[in-house]
Amino acid sequence: MPSIFISGGAAGIGLATAKQFAAEGWTVGVYDVSAEAVATVATENPEFITGTLDVRDPEQWSKALADFTAHTDGRLDVLDNNAGILVAGPLTEISADAIKAQIDIDALGVTLGAQAAHPYLKATPGSHLVNIASASAIYGQPGIATYSATKFYVAGLTEALELEWAPDDIRVVSIWPLWAKTALADNDAKSTKTLGVRITPEQVADKVWESVHPTIADRLLSRTSYSVGIQTTVLGNAAKFIPNVLNRGVNKLIAQ
């Protein structure tokens, strides 16, 4: 039976992904920093394997993955690097602790997860590392500057590891949603008003499922990114072809 480990899996996109994969017969691991949220998920979804995990701590990553794979005979088909936080507001008004927390969870945590999962993914033929990126990495976003920057990092890490891990038969991809109906969208960022919060966690979960069941074309083209929703697709494609000054203007209109 294939298996997926989801960080930050006790709510939002992570939980929707867990339910989607469980419905398809996968062994699902839901790990989250909130012990209370994990307890609730475990009660409501007894088929899940659950545990606590602070993604900033490499020892906790090692312990959590060892715990999960003890239930799967060492198999890990997918690591879903889903955990993330967002603190909105002008950079000059955000505390140093809030800046550090975003970088530590959204960038460092993804990297530590990939590193810790590598031996398990390498031992599982046709495995996937899935990193949750964001449409905020299409162009740097004022009002969520640190979060946006971490998602540029995630995009770069994904591309680098896609090349680095290909000889190990590990496919590395990233998922690019715009604002989804989760706690992260409950903020004062201007783009939540101009673009709206239109994407559901289930739509993102569908894209995670699609990403780990690639088409022949996906493999031939070495596809690394999967946009979620029409708005993200349009903005992402436009950014590749329009002059930077126009791209800047579009994003200024959206975010300011």
Phi, psi and omega in degrees: 000128180293158185224149177224134177252127184239119174277149184058038190268004187271001180200168171057225183298320181299314181292320177298321178294318178301315181293322179297313183288324178297321179296337179267007175092012180277154168280125189242130174251122178247113181235139187206155180288336182271109179296324179296314179295321178298318180298320178295314179298317181297323179291318184278339183225073186296345179283344179285149167265126189233160177183169178267150181201122168261110188294350179280351187248112182298328179293324177292324175300312181300316181294316183294317180291323176295320178297312182296311184289346172295338178267353186238015184058035177085000184276136173218101181280324182218129163257121177257102178283084189257333186301137178190157176227163179217132173238114184269155177135163176302142183304323182291347183252002182259138183292156178299324179295320179292322177297313181297319181298319179296315180294318183294321182276313189279337180245301181299316182300320178296318182292316179296324178296315178299315182298314182292327183278342187308312181300322180288318179295319180297327181279354181247111182302137176069030184280167182226141164254121180247120178252128177278109178266217182189152174296344178290353176265003174288318175208139183307132188253116174295147181092337174220044190302314182293314178302312180302316180297322179295329180284332169298319178301313180300319178297316179294319178298318179300312181296319181295314182287332175303320178283317186293325186259357179304318178297341179268006182061037175247120179268130184244126183223165175230150180249133188240083174274156166274202178298126177249161184282073179225179180298332180296333181275357179273076184209181183259016179298135184300324185294338176292334178275316184287324182261338183081166176250092192253340187268137177266156174303327180294326177294321178293319178300320177301320181289325174299315178301313180300320185294331181263008172232064188293148173283171176300319180298318178303318181288317182296324182269002181051050182295131181243346184230144181230111179281147178245117178093154183295319182300315180296318180297315180295313181296319181294316180292320179298321182297335182282339190239333183276155178301152183302325182296324177287320177300318177299315182296319179298314182288330174295319179296319182291315191261349181234000000 
